Amino acid sequence: MRTDLLNAFGAGVAANDGTVAACFNPRHGIRVIHEGNLYEFVICFECYSAKWFKNGVRNHGFLTTGLPQPKFDRALRGAGIKLPEPAR
């Protein structure tokens, strides 16, 4: 599951063509521990923006697409987490 989410997220980042909006209402995130460091990614699939933190320190944001969202939503539903209402 984790590998699928990371792969989907990476594919979404690679597929972004520069499209972005300005809302940043993050409803998804992923946390990874790699080589003793904590990486946290906060994702807004509405505007295709993501921000990331390494050990709690914010770094430059980057863009993604909406392609990974269905996999993230399935993982959350599978864990019994109610999804928020879509933004209007």
Biopython code that builds the backbone (N, CA, C, O; Angstrom):
import numpy as np
from Bio.PDB.StructureBuilder import StructureBuilder

atoms = [
    (1, "MET", "N", (0.821, -1.192, 0.000)),
    (1, "MET", "CA", (0.000, 0.000, 0.000)),
    (1, "MET", "C", (0.868, 1.259, 0.000)),
    (1, "MET", "O", (0.641, 2.168, -0.799)),
    (2, "ARG", "N", (1.853, 1.316, 0.887)),
    (2, "ARG", "CA", (2.706, 2.510, 0.955)),
    (2, "ARG", "C", (3.457, 2.735, -0.348)),
    (2, "ARG", "O", (3.559, 3.860, -0.836)),
    (3, "THR", "N", (3.980, 1.651, -0.900)),
    (3, "THR", "CA", (4.714, 1.771, -2.162)),
    (3, "THR", "C", (3.790, 2.256, -3.263)),
    (3, "THR", "O", (4.184, 3.089, -4.079)),
    (4, "ASP", "N", (2.554, 1.743, -3.298)),
    (4, "ASP", "CA", (1.587, 2.190, -4.304)),
    (4, "ASP", "C", (1.305, 3.684, -4.173)),
    (4, "ASP", "O", (1.233, 4.400, -5.171)),
    (5, "LEU", "N", (1.145, 4.151, -2.928)),
    (5, "LEU", "CA", (0.886, 5.578, -2.715)),
    (5, "LEU", "C", (2.072, 6.429, -3.149)),
    (5, "LEU", "O", (1.905, 7.448, -3.819)),
    (6, "LEU", "N", (3.266, 6.005, -2.765)),
    (6, "LEU", "CA", (4.462, 6.763, -3.155)),
    (6, "LEU", "C", (4.645, 6.772, -4.665)),
    (6, "LEU", "O", (4.985, 7.804, -5.244)),
    (7, "ASN", "N", (4.419, 5.623, -5.309)),
    (7, "ASN", "CA", (4.546, 5.556, -6.768)),
    (7, "ASN", "C", (3.504, 6.433, -7.454)),
    (7, "ASN", "O", (3.815, 7.130, -8.420)),
    (8, "ALA", "N", (2.268, 6.399, -6.957)),
    (8, "ALA", "CA", (1.209, 7.230, -7.536)),
    (8, "ALA", "C", (1.535, 8.709, -7.357)),
    (8, "ALA", "O", (1.345, 9.511, -8.271)),
    (9, "PHE", "N", (2.023, 9.059, -6.178)),
    (9, "PHE", "CA", (2.388, 10.451, -5.905)),
    (9, "PHE", "C", (3.514, 10.896, -6.835)),
    (9, "PHE", "O", (3.452, 11.983, -7.407)),
    (10, "GLY", "N", (4.533, 10.070, -6.986)),
    (10, "GLY", "CA", (5.643, 10.385, -7.886)),
    (10, "GLY", "C", (5.190, 10.539, -9.322)),
    (10, "GLY", "O", (5.666, 11.423, -10.035)),
    (11, "ALA", "N", (4.265, 9.678, -9.756)),
    (11, "ALA", "CA", (3.742, 9.768, -11.117)),
    (11, "ALA", "C", (2.955, 11.063, -11.306)),
    (11, "ALA", "O", (3.029, 11.691, -12.362)),
    (12, "GLY", "N", (2.203, 11.459, -10.284)),
    (12, "GLY", "CA", (1.457, 12.713, -10.355)),
    (12, "GLY", "C", (2.379, 13.911, -10.458)),
    (12, "GLY", "O", (2.116, 14.841, -11.220)),
    (13, "VAL", "N", (3.456, 13.890, -9.693)),
    (13, "VAL", "CA", (4.437, 14.981, -9.752)),
    (13, "VAL", "C", (5.070, 15.032, -11.143)),
    (13, "VAL", "O", (5.206, 16.107, -11.727)),
    (14, "ALA", "N", (5.451, 13.881, -11.666)),
    (14, "ALA", "CA", (6.091, 13.826, -12.986)),
    (14, "ALA", "C", (5.147, 14.283, -14.098)),
    (14, "ALA", "O", (5.595, 14.828, -15.106)),
    (15, "ALA", "N", (3.840, 14.063, -13.918)),
    (15, "ALA", "CA", (2.873, 14.377, -14.967)),
    (15, "ALA", "C", (2.432, 15.839, -14.972)),
    (15, "ALA", "O", (1.803, 16.278, -15.934)),
    (16, "ASN", "N", (2.742, 16.599, -13.931)),
    (16, "ASN", "CA", (2.275, 17.982, -13.884)),
    (16, "ASN", "C", (2.927, 18.800, -14.992)),
    (16, "ASN", "O", (4.139, 18.748, -15.200)),
    (17, "ASP", "N", (2.088, 19.556, -15.699)),
    (17, "ASP", "CA", (2.565, 20.369, -16.826)),
    (17, "ASP", "C", (2.682, 21.853, -16.466)),
    (17, "ASP", "O", (2.759, 22.709, -17.347)),
    (18, "GLY", "N", (2.695, 22.143, -15.174)),
    (18, "GLY", "CA", (2.766, 23.523, -14.723)),
    (18, "GLY", "C", (1.421, 24.062, -14.263)),
    (18, "GLY", "O", (1.330, 25.193, -13.788)),
    (19, "THR", "N", (0.369, 23.245, -14.406)),
    (19, "THR", "CA", (-0.960, 23.653, -13.980)),
    (19, "THR", "C", (-1.008, 23.788, -12.469)),
    (19, "THR", "O", (-0.573, 22.895, -11.741)),
    (20, "VAL", "N", (-1.543, 24.915, -12.000)),
    (20, "VAL", "CA", (-1.660, 25.159, -10.561)),
    (20, "VAL", "C", (-2.752, 26.198, -10.335)),
    (20, "VAL", "O", (-3.004, 27.041, -11.195)),
    (21, "ALA", "N", (-3.390, 26.134, -9.190)),
    (21, "ALA", "CA", (-4.325, 27.170, -8.751)),
    (21, "ALA", "C", (-3.780, 27.720, -7.436)),
    (21, "ALA", "O", (-2.696, 27.327, -7.006)),
    (22, "ALA", "N", (-4.503, 28.606, -6.808)),
    (22, "ALA", "CA", (-3.956, 29.277, -5.629)),
    (22, "ALA", "C", (-4.675, 28.945, -4.323)),
    (22, "ALA", "O", (-4.501, 29.662, -3.337)),
    (23, "CYS", "N", (-5.468, 27.891, -4.287)),
    (23, "CYS", "CA", (-6.275, 27.657, -3.088)),
    (23, "CYS", "C", (-5.481, 27.086, -1.915)),
    (23, "CYS", "O", (-5.573, 27.621, -0.810)),
    (24, "PHE", "N", (-4.736, 26.065, -2.107)),
    (24, "PHE", "CA", (-4.039, 25.254, -1.114)),
    (24, "PHE", "C", (-4.908, 24.946, 0.106)),
    (24, "PHE", "O", (-4.741, 25.516, 1.184)),
    (25, "ASN", "N", (-5.843, 24.017, -0.115)),
    (25, "ASN", "CA", (-6.690, 23.444, 0.927)),
    (25, "ASN", "C", (-6.303, 21.976, 1.059)),
    (25, "ASN", "O", (-7.036, 21.108, 0.587)),
    (26, "PRO", "N", (-5.174, 21.680, 1.687)),
    (26, "PRO", "CA", (-4.688, 20.294, 1.710)),
    (26, "PRO", "C", (-5.633, 19.361, 2.448)),
    (26, "PRO", "O", (-6.079, 19.652, 3.558)),
    (27, "ARG", "N", (-5.929, 18.237, 1.812)),
    (27, "ARG", "CA", (-6.801, 17.232, 2.403)),
    (27, "ARG", "C", (-6.131, 15.870, 2.447)),
    (27, "ARG", "O", (-6.726, 14.891, 2.897)),
    (28, "HIS", "N", (-4.909, 15.811, 1.984)),
    (28, "HIS", "CA", (-4.175, 14.550, 1.948)),
    (28, "HIS", "C", (-2.743, 14.787, 2.402)),
    (28, "HIS", "O", (-2.238, 15.909, 2.360)),
    (29, "GLY", "N", (-2.117, 13.743, 2.822)),
    (29, "GLY", "CA", (-0.723, 13.831, 3.225)),
    (29, "GLY", "C", (-0.100, 12.457, 3.297)),
    (29, "GLY", "O", (-0.791, 11.439, 3.294)),
    (30, "ILE", "N", (1.188, 12.445, 3.362)),
    (30, "ILE", "CA", (1.919, 11.188, 3.498)),
    (30, "ILE", "C", (3.167, 11.474, 4.324)),
    (30, "ILE", "O", (3.794, 12.526, 4.199)),
    (31, "ARG", "N", (3.500, 10.528, 5.154)),
    (31, "ARG", "CA", (4.663, 10.659, 6.041)),
    (31, "ARG", "C", (5.594, 9.489, 5.752)),
    (31, "ARG", "O", (5.160, 8.339, 5.680)),
    (32, "VAL", "N", (6.879, 9.796, 5.587)),
    (32, "VAL", "CA", (7.883, 8.786, 5.251)),
    (32, "VAL", "C", (9.088, 8.964, 6.166)),
    (32, "VAL", "O", (9.548, 10.085, 6.384)),
    (33, "ILE", "N", (9.590, 7.869, 6.693)),
    (33, "ILE", "CA", (10.857, 7.904, 7.417)),
    (33, "ILE", "C", (11.886, 7.235, 6.517)),
    (33, "ILE", "O", (11.727, 6.082, 6.116)),
    (34, "HIS", "N", (12.941, 7.978, 6.209)),
    (34, "HIS", "CA", (13.981, 7.474, 5.310)),
    (34, "HIS", "C", (15.338, 7.875, 5.873)),
    (34, "HIS", "O", (15.604, 9.052, 6.118)),
    (35, "GLU", "N", (16.182, 6.885, 6.071)),
    (35, "GLU", "CA", (17.530, 7.106, 6.605)),
    (35, "GLU", "C", (17.506, 7.968, 7.872)),
    (35, "GLU", "O", (18.338, 8.858, 8.051)),
    (36, "GLY", "N", (16.541, 7.684, 8.739)),
    (36, "GLY", "CA", (16.447, 8.365, 10.018)),
    (36, "GLY", "C", (15.825, 9.749, 9.980)),
    (36, "GLY", "O", (15.748, 10.418, 11.011)),
    (37, "ASN", "N", (15.384, 10.186, 8.824)),
    (37, "ASN", "CA", (14.751, 11.499, 8.685)),
    (37, "ASN", "C", (13.258, 11.338, 8.439)),
    (37, "ASN", "O", (12.827, 10.409, 7.755)),
    (38, "LEU", "N", (12.474, 12.248, 9.001)),
    (38, "LEU", "CA", (11.032, 12.255, 8.811)),
    (38, "LEU", "C", (10.684, 13.247, 7.708)),
    (38, "LEU", "O", (11.012, 14.430, 7.796)),
    (39, "TYR", "N", (10.017, 12.751, 6.671)),
    (39, "TYR", "CA", (9.551, 13.582, 5.565)),
    (39, "TYR", "C", (8.028, 13.578, 5.595)),
    (39, "TYR", "O", (7.402, 12.521, 5.666)),
    (40, "GLU", "N", (7.440, 14.764, 5.540)),
    (40, "GLU", "CA", (5.989, 14.890, 5.524)),
    (40, "GLU", "C", (5.585, 15.712, 4.309)),
    (40, "GLU", "O", (6.134, 16.783, 4.049)),
    (41, "PHE", "N", (4.617, 15.188, 3.574)),
    (41, "PHE", "CA", (4.117, 15.845, 2.377)),
    (41, "PHE", "C", (2.647, 16.176, 2.608)),
    (41, "PHE", "O", (1.853, 15.293, 2.934)),
    (42, "VAL", "N", (2.287, 17.437, 2.441)),
    (42, "VAL", "CA", (0.917, 17.904, 2.603)),
    (42, "VAL", "C", (0.428, 18.271, 1.207)),
    (42, "VAL", "O", (1.045, 19.080, 0.514)),
    (43, "ILE", "N", (-0.692, 17.663, 0.802)),
    (43, "ILE", "CA", (-1.085, 17.714, -0.608)),
    (43, "ILE", "C", (-2.484, 18.292, -0.784)),
    (43, "ILE", "O", (-3.419, 17.913, -0.079)),
    (44, "CYS", "N", (-2.613, 19.213, -1.735)),
    (44, "CYS", "CA", (-3.912, 19.724, -2.158)),
    (44, "CYS", "C", (-4.128, 19.279, -3.603)),
    (44, "CYS", "O", (-3.540, 19.837, -4.529)),
    (45, "PHE", "N", (-4.975, 18.273, -3.782)),
    (45, "PHE", "CA", (-5.256, 17.803, -5.134)),
    (45, "PHE", "C", (-6.198, 18.755, -5.870)),
    (45, "PHE", "O", (-6.390, 18.617, -7.078)),
    (46, "GLU", "N", (-6.780, 19.709, -5.167)),
    (46, "GLU", "CA", (-7.660, 20.693, -5.788)),
    (46, "GLU", "C", (-6.856, 21.686, -6.630)),
    (46, "GLU", "O", (-7.258, 22.031, -7.742)),
    (47, "CYS", "N", (-5.715, 22.145, -6.096)),
    (47, "CYS", "CA", (-4.893, 23.108, -6.847)),
    (47, "CYS", "C", (-3.581, 22.491, -7.343)),
    (47, "CYS", "O", (-2.754, 23.169, -7.952)),
    (48, "TYR", "N", (-3.408, 21.188, -7.070)),
    (48, "TYR", "CA", (-2.227, 20.440, -7.531)),
    (48, "TYR", "C", (-0.930, 20.893, -6.881)),
    (48, "TYR", "O", (0.141, 20.784, -7.479)),
    (49, "SER", "N", (-1.024, 21.398, -5.663)),
    (49, "SER", "CA", (0.168, 21.857, -4.944)),
    (49, "SER", "C", (0.491, 20.939, -3.778)),
    (49, "SER", "O", (-0.399, 20.346, -3.167)),
    (50, "ALA", "N", (1.769, 20.834, -3.483)),
    (50, "ALA", "CA", (2.220, 20.056, -2.328)),
    (50, "ALA", "C", (3.318, 20.841, -1.620)),
    (50, "ALA", "O", (4.111, 21.546, -2.244)),
    (51, "LYS", "N", (3.336, 20.699, -0.317)),
    (51, "LYS", "CA", (4.412, 21.276, 0.488)),
    (51, "LYS", "C", (5.047, 20.130, 1.241)),
    (51, "LYS", "O", (4.380, 19.149, 1.572)),
    (52, "TRP", "N", (6.343, 20.251, 1.512)),
    (52, "TRP", "CA", (6.995, 19.156, 2.222)),
    (52, "TRP", "C", (7.899, 19.679, 3.319)),
    (52, "TRP", "O", (8.412, 20.798, 3.278)),
    (53, "PHE", "N", (8.064, 18.812, 4.296)),
    (53, "PHE", "CA", (8.834, 19.135, 5.490)),
    (53, "PHE", "C", (9.826, 18.011, 5.745)),
    (53, "PHE", "O", (9.504, 16.836, 5.574)),
    (54, "LYS", "N", (11.016, 18.376, 6.148)),
    (54, "LYS", "CA", (12.016, 17.393, 6.569)),
    (54, "LYS", "C", (12.308, 17.671, 8.033)),
    (54, "LYS", "O", (12.797, 18.741, 8.397)),
    (55, "ASN", "N", (11.999, 16.687, 8.863)),
    (55, "ASN", "CA", (12.186, 16.824, 10.312)),
    (55, "ASN", "C", (11.538, 18.104, 10.842)),
    (55, "ASN", "O", (12.097, 18.790, 11.697)),
    (56, "GLY", "N", (10.348, 18.412, 10.318)),
    (56, "GLY", "CA", (9.580, 19.557, 10.792)),
    (56, "GLY", "C", (9.931, 20.888, 10.168)),
    (56, "GLY", "O", (9.292, 21.893, 10.477)),
    (57, "VAL", "N", (10.928, 20.928, 9.300)),
    (57, "VAL", "CA", (11.343, 22.178, 8.655)),
    (57, "VAL", "C", (10.760, 22.220, 7.243)),
    (57, "VAL", "O", (10.987, 21.317, 6.438)),
    (58, "ARG", "N", (10.007, 23.284, 6.954)),
    (58, "ARG", "CA", (9.365, 23.411, 5.650)),
    (58, "ARG", "C", (10.389, 23.678, 4.558)),
    (58, "ARG", "O", (11.337, 24.441, 4.743)),
    (59, "ASN", "N", (10.177, 23.038, 3.419)),
    (59, "ASN", "CA", (11.016, 23.218, 2.236)),
    (59, "ASN", "C", (10.161, 23.796, 1.112)),
    (59, "ASN", "O", (8.971, 24.049, 1.301)),
    (60, "HIS", "N", (10.760, 24.002, -0.043)),
    (60, "HIS", "CA", (10.028, 24.534, -1.188)),
    (60, "HIS", "C", (8.905, 23.583, -1.576)),
    (60, "HIS", "O", (9.047, 22.364, -1.487)),
    (61, "GLY", "N", (7.795, 24.154, -2.005)),
    (61, "GLY", "CA", (6.679, 23.352, -2.483)),
    (61, "GLY", "C", (6.922, 22.890, -3.909)),
    (61, "GLY", "O", (7.900, 23.276, -4.549)),
    (62, "PHE", "N", (6.018, 22.064, -4.386)),
    (62, "PHE", "CA", (6.102, 21.572, -5.758)),
    (62, "PHE", "C", (4.707, 21.225, -6.233)),
    (62, "PHE", "O", (3.751, 21.272, -5.458)),
    (63, "LEU", "N", (4.587, 20.879, -7.496)),
    (63, "LEU", "CA", (3.289, 20.612, -8.106)),
    (63, "LEU", "C", (3.083, 19.127, -8.352)),
    (63, "LEU", "O", (4.036, 18.364, -8.511)),
    (64, "THR", "N", (1.826, 18.739, -8.379)),
    (64, "THR", "CA", (1.429, 17.373, -8.706)),
    (64, "THR", "C", (0.223, 17.476, -9.643)),
    (64, "THR", "O", (-0.011, 18.531, -10.234)),
    (65, "THR", "N", (-0.525, 16.417, -9.779)),
    (65, "THR", "CA", (-1.779, 16.412, -10.535)),
    (65, "THR", "C", (-2.829, 15.739, -9.659)),
    (65, "THR", "O", (-2.546, 15.356, -8.523)),
    (66, "GLY", "N", (-4.022, 15.599, -10.180)),
    (66, "GLY", "CA", (-5.069, 14.887, -9.453)),
    (66, "GLY", "C", (-5.005, 13.382, -9.631)),
    (66, "GLY", "O", (-5.790, 12.656, -9.020)),
    (67, "LEU", "N", (-4.084, 12.901, -10.456)),
    (67, "LEU", "CA", (-4.014, 11.460, -10.738)),
    (67, "LEU", "C", (-3.855, 10.583, -9.494)),
    (67, "LEU", "O", (-4.475, 9.521, -9.446)),
    (68, "PRO", "N", (-3.067, 10.959, -8.489)),
    (68, "PRO", "CA", (-2.898, 10.086, -7.325)),
    (68, "PRO", "C", (-4.090, 10.080, -6.363)),
    (68, "PRO", "O", (-4.193, 9.180, -5.530)),
    (69, "GLN", "N", (-4.977, 11.046, -6.457)),
    (69, "GLN", "CA", (-6.028, 11.184, -5.454)),
    (69, "GLN", "C", (-6.883, 9.932, -5.269)),
    (69, "GLN", "O", (-7.150, 9.572, -4.123)),
    (70, "PRO", "N", (-7.329, 9.247, -6.321)),
    (70, "PRO", "CA", (-8.143, 8.049, -6.086)),
    (70, "PRO", "C", (-7.435, 6.993, -5.230)),
    (70, "PRO", "O", (-8.076, 6.350, -4.398)),
    (71, "LYS", "N", (-6.142, 6.807, -5.419)),
    (71, "LYS", "CA", (-5.408, 5.835, -4.592)),
    (71, "LYS", "C", (-5.327, 6.304, -3.144)),
    (71, "LYS", "O", (-5.477, 5.500, -2.224)),
    (72, "PHE", "N", (-5.093, 7.587, -2.937)),
    (72, "PHE", "CA", (-5.059, 8.125, -1.576)),
    (72, "PHE", "C", (-6.434, 7.969, -0.919)),
    (72, "PHE", "O", (-6.526, 7.582, 0.246)),
    (73, "ASP", "N", (-7.499, 8.269, -1.666)),
    (73, "ASP", "CA", (-8.853, 8.139, -1.120)),
    (73, "ASP", "C", (-9.171, 6.686, -0.761)),
    (73, "ASP", "O", (-9.752, 6.425, 0.292)),
    (74, "ARG", "N", (-8.800, 5.747, -1.618)),
    (74, "ARG", "CA", (-9.036, 4.317, -1.324)),
    (74, "ARG", "C", (-8.304, 3.889, -0.062)),
    (74, "ARG", "O", (-8.856, 3.162, 0.764)),
    (75, "ALA", "N", (-7.058, 4.339, 0.091)),
    (75, "ALA", "CA", (-6.281, 3.980, 1.280)),
    (75, "ALA", "C", (-6.947, 4.524, 2.540)),
    (75, "ALA", "O", (-7.023, 3.829, 3.554)),
    (76, "LEU", "N", (-7.423, 5.747, 2.479)),
    (76, "LEU", "CA", (-8.090, 6.339, 3.639)),
    (76, "LEU", "C", (-9.396, 5.617, 3.958)),
    (76, "LEU", "O", (-9.666, 5.291, 5.114)),
    (77, "ARG", "N", (-10.206, 5.368, 2.923)),
    (77, "ARG", "CA", (-11.456, 4.645, 3.153)),
    (77, "ARG", "C", (-11.197, 3.255, 3.705)),
    (77, "ARG", "O", (-11.915, 2.788, 4.589)),
    (78, "GLY", "N", (-10.167, 2.592, 3.181)),
    (78, "GLY", "CA", (-9.807, 1.260, 3.659)),
    (78, "GLY", "C", (-9.391, 1.250, 5.117)),
    (78, "GLY", "O", (-9.513, 0.231, 5.797)),
    (79, "ALA", "N", (-8.899, 2.381, 5.597)),
    (79, "ALA", "CA", (-8.501, 2.504, 7.003)),
    (79, "ALA", "C", (-9.658, 2.998, 7.870)),
    (79, "ALA", "O", (-9.485, 3.248, 9.062)),
    (80, "GLY", "N", (-10.843, 3.136, 7.261)),
    (80, "GLY", "CA", (-12.013, 3.573, 8.013)),
    (80, "GLY", "C", (-12.061, 5.064, 8.285)),
    (80, "GLY", "O", (-12.769, 5.510, 9.187)),
    (81, "ILE", "N", (-11.312, 5.840, 7.509)),
    (81, "ILE", "CA", (-11.282, 7.293, 7.703)),
    (81, "ILE", "C", (-12.288, 7.939, 6.759)),
    (81, "ILE", "O", (-12.258, 7.717, 5.549)),
    (82, "LYS", "N", (-13.172, 8.738, 7.331)),
    (82, "LYS", "CA", (-14.171, 9.431, 6.526)),
    (82, "LYS", "C", (-13.490, 10.565, 5.765)),
    (82, "LYS", "O", (-12.734, 11.350, 6.336)),
    (83, "LEU", "N", (-13.770, 10.632, 4.485)),
    (83, "LEU", "CA", (-13.187, 11.689, 3.655)),
    (83, "LEU", "C", (-13.971, 12.985, 3.821)),
    (83, "LEU", "O", (-15.190, 12.954, 3.991)),
    (84, "PRO", "N", (-13.284, 14.121, 3.772)),
    (84, "PRO", "CA", (-13.995, 15.400, 3.875)),
    (84, "PRO", "C", (-14.820, 15.644, 2.619)),
    (84, "PRO", "O", (-14.573, 15.054, 1.567)),
    (85, "GLU", "N", (-15.790, 16.513, 2.751)),
    (85, "GLU", "CA", (-16.581, 16.904, 1.589)),
    (85, "GLU", "C", (-15.672, 17.610, 0.591)),
    (85, "GLU", "O", (-14.770, 18.347, 0.988)),
    (86, "PRO", "N", (-15.902, 17.389, -0.702)),
    (86, "PRO", "CA", (-15.090, 18.097, -1.704)),
    (86, "PRO", "C", (-15.276, 19.607, -1.571)),
    (86, "PRO", "O", (-16.339, 20.078, -1.167)),
    (87, "ALA", "N", (-14.251, 20.342, -1.909)),
    (87, "ALA", "CA", (-14.334, 21.804, -1.884)),
    (87, "ALA", "C", (-15.323, 22.267, -2.935)),
    (87, "ALA", "O", (-15.504, 21.610, -3.961)),
    (88, "ARG", "N", (-15.945, 23.367, -2.686)),
    (88, "ARG", "CA", (-16.929, 23.909, -3.648)),
    (88, "ARG", "C", (-16.408, 25.170, -4.267)),
    (88, "ARG", "O", (-17.085, 25.775, -5.098)),
]
sb = StructureBuilder()
sb.init_structure("model")
sb.init_model(0)
sb.init_chain("A")
sb.init_seg("    ")
for serial, (resi, resn, name, xyz) in enumerate(atoms, 1):
    if name == "N":
        sb.init_residue(resn, " ", resi, " ")
    sb.init_atom(name, np.array(xyz, "f"), 0.0, 1.0, " ", f" {name:<3s}", serial, name[0])
structure = sb.get_structure()
